[in-house]
Amino acid sequence: MQIYNTMHRKKEELVPNVPGKISMYACGPTVYNYFHIGNARPFIVFDTLRRYLEYKGYEVTFVQNFTDIDDKMIKRANEEGISVKELGERFIQEYYTDADALGVERATVNPRATEHIGEIIRLVETLIQKGHAYAADNGDVYFSVRSFPGYGKLSGQNIEDLENGARVDPAEQKRDPLDFALWKAEKPGEPSWDSPWGKGRPGWHIECSAMSMNILGETFDIHGGGQDLIFPHHENEIAQSEAATGKPFANYWMHNGYINVDNQKMSKSLGNFFTVRDIAKEFDLEAVRMFMLSVHYRNPVNFSRELIRQAESALERLRTARERLEEARRGTATAEDEGYLAQLDEIRTRFEAAMDDDLNTADAIGVLFDLARMSNIFVTEPRSGAAIDAGKALFDRLTGVLGLLQHKKAEEFPEEALSLLEERQAARRAKDYKTADALRDRLRDMGYAIEDTAQGPKLRLL
């Protein structure tokens, strides 16, 4: 499998540290609110990567953290008059609700920053001992950026350019404007923990280094996240981790592209900021997943309701094809069965080729539609059980890799439409074809077609 490594700006063959195993870390949410559609993209992308690696036979250890101590969390908790811990617990559960609806499987481990304070403190101590960090008089601890010669290698930034744009908050006691906080001294009304530098809490960047290395080791295979995290977050992770260990931090860096909304950057000021919970009021979130995967993960994606509606229709076409295989009439084996089985092998090969080419889910979805078309044609006549079952198995296997067709709506059709379908069947049994045709037309006006199957008539979306 080839993946695009942001560090080297090119596609590279994925060669894990340990044959047959993949260690993988992706930055998770700060749990102070429902996550928005921009957050949803990396959650879906790296869930899909994990699914595909497991499909290929790897044993994947996938770590996605929760940032559960942060300025935004402290502010909201104080506004609500609750503890930061209570706020974090609430929105971790809300994250799971929305992630489940998006088809995002639970990570192998979801570490929380507040559960790894000991590891964070030990990492900061190591950095101080090695001369890469220093404690200020007020109890803050900073990483010395100039002490790490490779700073900027992920983002392509250079020290001179960064220095020209650097600003120092008067409240900070940095030796250099480029330095960043590893540990923040206690402030009134904030949660804090004991440390060698006094009471305080971790900075944002240090938590990911401490948690990932604690669980996956000092050098792991893949680190992922949104493009917006390349600088400064991932750049700082690399600096502090490699300064502490003297080893490469992650071998492959993967970043997904930005999301725009109706061709504009998403922002609260423009009124185009949507949480996944907002979108779930209008759409099945499986369609959101379909939409996200229909564009290559490194490309920008433009979010609009019209495009989600198109994704819903596309998803329905795949679902219909799968249902037709389920309902196919069974008969004796024919030469057409052999041709279909050969086509299935070709579909599998093409799907894997797309996914092996830097997780090209857009092309992989195109292959799924080819599978749907050929299967729809194949089941127009009775077919052998072996061929039908092979088609169903491949359909389930490949859609499962993409996390699609994993659930159905609890109520796909309104009661009125189902009632009209029953009336039409009664009219047909009574040979009242005029009434049956009129009922069929009413259903068509409502947006539904009737399809006769071996199990009886069924409604389908037009």
C-alpha angles and dihedrals in degrees: 000000000000119000130180109249110208089201093063098024094231143083115273135183112260107242112171124217090239117036111248094013133090125198112199136176128189127181112250133201132295098237104224098104144004110295119252131229091264089060090046094065098066090041089056096039097052093040087056092048090051091048092050094048089052089048087056089055102259122141100232126202103195119188123189117173135214116221099215100167118056142125092261091051093049091050094049094043090052091049091052094042094236134114122270087240092057091048092049094049091051096051094042087061090045089051090055091050093055096037090052090052089052090053093248109155120223113268119246086248130010102192121192121218093229090057092057102050091122093055091045092053092048091051091050090049090053091052092051092048091052093049096250097110139033139197117237122218092257095057098262117130121210135193113234103230095193090057090069110068095196095059110138097024095121098046098032091239121145128213095242094056092045091049092055092057098038121119130184124218109230088231091060125086101206122156089212130025090232095059119105134208121265095170129019122210118240119275126194113278095015129115112252143179133209116261139163087264096050131269115331147112136258125270117243100253098050095057094065092050093049096046097043095047092043092056104028103027134251093297120031134172112249134018116186141181146125121309089247090067096060090090128060102350102051093033089056092046090056094047097050095040097048092041088056099044106024087225134104109275101211127001097212129033118199125186131182123218129254128275122229124191116224088341093307131103110263112252138146091235091061092048092236097108111121131180119212087245089059092051092047089065089065107027144034102255091223085071089055089055090049090051094049093049094047088076124058108261095239094053123085114256128211113218119210136150091241091057091049089052089052089050090051090054092047091050090050091054090055092046091050092051091051091049091051090056089051091051097041118133113247125224142142124315117270137180088264089065091061091050091050092050090051089051090052090056090051091050091052091050093049093046092052091046090055094047092044088056097079095303095299097187092165092064091040090057088051088056090051090057089052087053090050093050096048092045092051089055093043096056096052086094131040110279138187117276091235093058094044092049091049090053092049092047093052092045091053093043096052098039087047090057088057093042092242131138088019095132140013130222111269089234112021097175131035119251091245092059093047090049091052089051090055091048090051091052091050090050091050091049088052089048089241093142095165091061091042091054092048091052090048089053091050090053090049090053087054090054100261134118126201119231122189113222137173087263093051135270119330135188121242132184114254 
